[in-house]
Amino acid sequence: MTDLASPRPTPQRPYVAVPVATPAAVSPNAAPVTVGAERIAVHHLDAFYGATRSVRDVNIAFHDGTVTAIIGPSGCGKSTLLRCLNRMHETIPGARTEGEVLLDGHDIYARGANPIQVRRRIGMVFQRPTPFPTMSIRDNVAAGFKGLGGDVPSRRELDEIVERSLQRAALWDEVKDRLKDSAIGLSGGQQQRLCIARALATNPRVLLLDEPTASLDPISTQRVEELVYELRGSVTVVIVTHNMQQAARVSNRTAFMLAGELVEVAPTSALFTTPKDPRTEAYITGRFG
């Protein structure tokens, strides 16, 4: 992969059908999603803020064709883990990581790996919508191509990318006649879908969503959930959420974290009905959190 380290040998796993928790509002008759090979593999990952270790020896894989939800109480390390997956964690003063994160077998933390190229392949959307206030709707979507020198697509190619990305984010029909308008004029839910379109524009292999509906109203939340559900066939999605009902609606694998540790990861239906760890059962039944 361009600008990343040489690939490490990664065993290929056979395709397995995993039961999917299907949101009734989206598609009650949807077929189970087929899970592909590992897209991201995390090995013995630790994350620090200064001397404080907030993520402890995490090992987890994220596969093609899946939405993985990460749940757990506030402060358990969910968002920190997510930021480690595309090298956003290191942008915080005093923060650092130890361990390995492999994207398609390439170590994104290897010497010589380009963080900007990593973030183009592993897009991220944050809790609150973050459109660039001085840019139009169109330019917000195309922003990921700035500063690439000779690699920047032509204006016609960019227009096609913008349209395709907005369509994938289920926003095109709502904004196609106002692409030159400021993104700040959009509603909160539209702004969040615009941020998803911006992340999708560079054709990432992985999309990270950090509580993407936390600041949205119920109708906008449903639209984003429907979008996440639809994206699973074309991009690997990892979503951090405090809402266990949301995890059940949109994901087909769920990971539970507690005090910086990955306690359990399983198909969503199995984790919510027959958790293996008593701490997972205590959390999902509301005994703490």
C-alpha positions as CSV (number, residue, x, y, z in Angstrom):
1,M,0.0,0.0,0.0
2,T,1.4,3.4,-1.0
3,D,3.1,5.3,1.8
4,L,2.7,2.6,4.4
5,A,5.2,0.0,5.6
6,S,5.6,-3.3,3.9
7,P,2.8,-5.8,4.6
8,R,3.2,-8.3,7.5
9,P,1.9,-11.8,6.7
10,T,-1.7,-11.9,7.8
11,P,-3.5,-15.3,7.8
12,Q,-6.6,-15.2,5.5
13,R,-9.8,-16.3,7.2
14,P,-12.6,-18.1,5.5
15,Y,-15.8,-16.2,4.9
16,V,-18.4,-16.8,7.7
17,A,-22.0,-15.7,7.9
18,V,-22.6,-13.7,11.1
19,P,-26.2,-13.1,12.4
20,V,-27.1,-9.4,11.9
21,A,-29.3,-7.3,14.3
22,T,-31.5,-5.7,11.6
23,P,-33.2,-2.4,12.3
24,A,-36.9,-2.9,11.5
25,A,-37.1,0.6,10.1
26,V,-34.4,-0.2,7.5
27,S,-35.0,-3.7,6.1
28,P,-36.8,-6.3,8.2
29,N,-36.1,-9.0,5.6
30,A,-32.4,-8.3,5.0
31,A,-30.1,-11.4,4.5
32,P,-27.2,-12.0,6.9
33,V,-24.1,-10.1,6.0
34,T,-21.1,-12.2,4.9
35,V,-17.9,-11.4,6.8
36,G,-14.7,-11.2,4.8
37,A,-11.1,-11.2,5.7
38,E,-9.5,-9.0,8.3
39,R,-9.4,-5.4,7.2
40,I,-7.8,-4.0,10.5
41,A,-6.0,-6.2,13.0
42,V,-5.1,-4.7,16.4
43,H,-2.3,-6.5,18.4
44,H,-1.4,-5.7,22.0
45,L,-2.5,-2.0,21.7
46,D,-1.8,0.3,24.6
47,A,-2.7,4.0,24.5
48,F,-1.4,6.7,26.9
49,Y,-2.2,10.2,27.9
50,G,1.1,11.2,29.5
51,A,1.8,8.5,32.1
52,T,-1.9,7.3,32.2
53,R,-2.7,4.2,30.2
54,S,-6.3,4.5,29.0
55,V,-6.3,1.5,26.6
56,R,-4.7,-1.7,27.9
57,D,-3.4,-4.6,25.7
58,V,-6.3,-4.6,23.2
59,N,-6.4,-7.3,20.6
60,I,-9.3,-7.2,18.1
61,A,-9.9,-7.5,14.3
62,F,-12.4,-5.7,12.1
63,H,-13.6,-7.5,9.0
64,D,-14.8,-6.6,5.5
65,G,-18.5,-6.3,5.2
66,T,-19.2,-5.7,8.9
67,V,-20.3,-3.0,11.2
68,T,-18.6,-3.4,14.6
69,A,-20.1,-1.4,17.6
70,I,-17.9,-0.6,20.6
71,I,-19.9,-0.1,23.8
72,G,-19.0,0.6,27.4
73,P,-19.4,3.2,30.2
74,S,-18.0,6.7,29.9
75,G,-14.3,6.8,30.2
76,C,-13.7,3.2,29.4
77,G,-11.4,3.9,26.4
78,K,-13.9,3.5,23.5
79,S,-13.1,6.7,21.7
80,T,-9.4,6.5,22.5
81,L,-9.3,3.1,20.8
82,L,-11.1,4.5,17.8
83,R,-8.7,7.4,17.5
84,C,-5.8,4.9,17.6
85,L,-7.1,3.1,14.5
86,N,-6.2,6.1,12.2
87,R,-3.5,7.8,14.2
88,M,-5.7,10.6,15.5
89,H,-4.7,9.8,19.1
90,E,-1.1,11.0,18.5
91,T,-2.3,14.5,17.6
92,I,-3.1,15.1,21.3
93,P,-0.2,16.6,23.2
94,G,1.5,14.0,25.4
95,A,-0.5,11.1,23.8
96,R,1.2,8.0,22.5
97,T,0.5,4.4,21.5
98,E,2.3,1.1,21.8
99,G,1.5,-2.1,19.9
100,E,0.4,-2.8,16.3
101,V,-2.5,-1.7,14.1
102,L,-2.4,-3.4,10.7
103,L,-4.5,-2.2,7.8
104,D,-4.6,-4.9,5.1
105,G,-1.4,-6.3,6.7
106,H,0.5,-2.9,6.8
107,D,1.5,-1.5,10.1
108,I,0.1,2.1,10.2
109,Y,2.5,3.0,13.0
110,A,5.6,1.7,11.2
111,R,8.5,4.0,10.6
112,G,7.9,5.9,7.3
113,A,4.1,5.4,7.4
114,N,2.4,8.6,6.3
115,P,-0.4,9.6,8.8
116,I,-2.2,11.7,6.2
117,Q,-2.4,8.7,3.8
118,V,-3.5,6.5,6.7
119,R,-6.4,8.9,7.5
120,R,-7.5,9.0,3.9
121,R,-7.8,5.2,4.0
122,I,-9.4,5.1,7.5
123,G,-11.9,8.0,7.6
124,M,-13.4,9.3,10.8
125,V,-16.6,11.2,11.8
126,F,-16.8,12.8,15.2
127,Q,-19.6,13.1,17.9
128,R,-20.6,16.6,16.8
129,P,-20.9,17.6,13.1
130,T,-17.7,19.4,12.0
131,P,-18.3,21.0,8.6
132,F,-15.8,23.6,7.6
133,P,-17.7,26.8,8.2
134,T,-16.0,28.9,5.5
135,M,-16.5,26.3,2.8
136,S,-19.5,25.5,0.6
137,I,-21.2,22.1,0.7
138,R,-19.3,21.0,-2.4
139,D,-16.0,22.2,-1.1
140,N,-16.6,20.5,2.3
141,V,-16.9,17.1,0.5
142,A,-13.9,17.7,-1.7
143,A,-11.7,19.0,1.2
144,G,-9.9,15.7,1.6
145,F,-8.1,16.2,-1.7
146,K,-6.5,19.5,-0.8
147,G,-2.7,19.5,-0.4
148,L,-2.1,16.4,-2.6
149,G,-0.1,18.2,-5.3
150,G,-0.3,16.4,-8.6
151,D,-2.7,13.8,-7.2
152,V,-5.6,16.2,-7.0
153,P,-8.4,15.1,-9.4
154,S,-9.6,17.5,-12.1
155,R,-12.6,19.7,-11.3
156,R,-14.9,17.4,-13.4
157,E,-13.6,14.4,-11.5
158,L,-14.1,16.2,-8.2
159,D,-17.7,17.1,-9.1
160,E,-18.3,13.4,-9.8
161,I,-16.7,12.4,-6.5
162,V,-18.8,15.0,-4.6
163,E,-22.0,13.7,-6.2
164,R,-21.2,10.1,-5.6
165,S,-20.2,10.7,-2.0
166,L,-23.3,12.7,-1.2
167,Q,-25.4,10.0,-2.8
168,R,-23.7,7.4,-0.6
169,A,-24.4,9.6,2.4
170,A,-28.1,9.8,1.4
171,L,-27.8,13.6,1.1
172,W,-27.6,14.3,-2.6
173,D,-31.3,14.8,-3.2
174,E,-31.5,17.3,-0.3
175,V,-28.5,19.5,-1.4
176,K,-28.0,19.0,-5.1
177,D,-29.4,22.5,-5.9
178,R,-27.4,24.3,-3.2
179,L,-23.9,22.9,-3.5
180,K,-22.4,26.4,-3.5
181,D,-24.2,27.4,-0.2
182,S,-22.4,27.4,3.1
183,A,-22.5,24.1,4.9
184,I,-23.5,25.9,8.1
185,G,-26.9,26.4,6.6
186,L,-27.7,22.7,6.9
187,S,-29.5,21.1,9.8
188,G,-27.5,19.2,12.4
189,G,-28.5,15.8,10.9
190,Q,-27.6,17.0,7.4
191,Q,-24.3,18.4,8.6
192,Q,-23.4,15.0,10.1
193,R,-24.3,13.2,6.9
194,L,-22.1,15.9,5.1
195,C,-19.2,14.9,7.3
196,I,-19.8,11.3,6.5
197,A,-19.8,12.2,2.8
198,R,-16.5,14.1,3.3
199,A,-15.0,11.0,4.9
200,L,-16.3,8.8,2.1
201,A,-15.0,11.0,-0.7
202,T,-11.4,9.6,-0.5
203,N,-12.9,6.1,-0.9
204,P,-11.6,4.8,2.5
205,R,-11.5,1.2,3.3
206,V,-12.6,1.8,6.9
207,L,-15.1,4.4,8.4
208,L,-14.8,5.3,12.1
209,L,-17.8,6.8,13.7
210,D,-17.4,8.3,17.2
211,E,-20.9,8.5,18.7
212,P,-22.2,10.1,15.5
213,T,-25.8,10.6,16.6
214,A,-25.1,11.8,20.2
215,S,-26.1,15.4,19.4
216,L,-28.9,14.6,16.9
217,D,-32.7,14.5,17.2
218,P,-34.5,11.1,16.8
219,I,-35.4,11.6,13.1
220,S,-31.8,12.6,12.2
221,T,-30.5,9.7,14.3
222,Q,-32.7,7.3,12.4
223,R,-31.3,8.6,9.1
224,V,-27.7,8.2,10.2
225,E,-28.5,4.7,11.5
226,E,-30.1,3.8,8.1
227,L,-27.0,5.1,6.4
228,V,-24.6,3.1,8.5
229,Y,-26.7,0.0,7.9
230,E,-26.5,0.6,4.1
231,L,-22.8,1.3,4.1
232,R,-21.8,-2.1,5.6
233,G,-21.5,-3.8,2.2
234,S,-19.1,-1.2,0.8
235,V,-16.9,-0.1,3.7
236,T,-15.8,-1.6,7.0
237,V,-17.5,0.4,9.7
238,V,-16.5,0.8,13.4
239,I,-19.0,2.8,15.5
240,V,-18.6,3.9,19.2
241,T,-21.9,4.3,20.9
242,H,-23.4,4.7,24.4
243,N,-26.7,3.5,23.1
244,M,-27.0,-0.3,23.3
245,Q,-30.2,-0.3,21.3
246,Q,-28.4,1.5,18.5
247,A,-25.6,-1.1,18.6
248,A,-28.2,-3.8,18.3
249,R,-29.9,-2.0,15.4
250,V,-26.9,-1.2,13.2
251,S,-24.1,-3.7,14.0
252,N,-23.4,-7.3,13.4
253,R,-20.4,-7.5,15.9
254,T,-20.2,-5.8,19.2
255,A,-17.2,-5.2,21.5
256,F,-17.6,-4.3,25.2
257,M,-14.9,-2.3,26.9
258,L,-14.4,-1.6,30.6
259,A,-11.6,0.4,32.3
260,G,-9.5,0.4,29.1
261,E,-9.7,-3.3,28.6
262,L,-11.5,-5.2,25.8
263,V,-13.7,-7.5,27.9
264,E,-15.6,-9.3,25.1
265,V,-16.3,-9.2,21.4
266,A,-18.9,-11.4,19.7
267,P,-21.7,-11.3,17.1
268,T,-24.2,-8.7,18.3
269,S,-27.1,-11.1,18.9
270,A,-24.8,-13.4,20.9
271,L,-23.3,-10.7,23.0
272,F,-26.7,-9.2,24.0
273,T,-28.4,-12.5,24.7
274,T,-25.7,-14.9,25.9
275,P,-22.6,-12.8,27.0
276,K,-19.7,-15.0,28.2
277,D,-18.2,-12.5,30.7
278,P,-20.3,-11.6,33.8
279,R,-19.1,-8.0,33.5
280,T,-20.7,-7.8,30.1
281,E,-23.9,-9.2,31.4
282,A,-23.9,-6.7,34.3
283,Y,-23.4,-3.8,31.9
284,I,-26.1,-4.7,29.4
285,T,-28.6,-5.5,32.1
286,G,-28.1,-2.0,33.6
287,R,-26.4,-3.0,36.9
288,F,-23.7,-0.3,36.2
289,G,-22.7,2.2,33.5
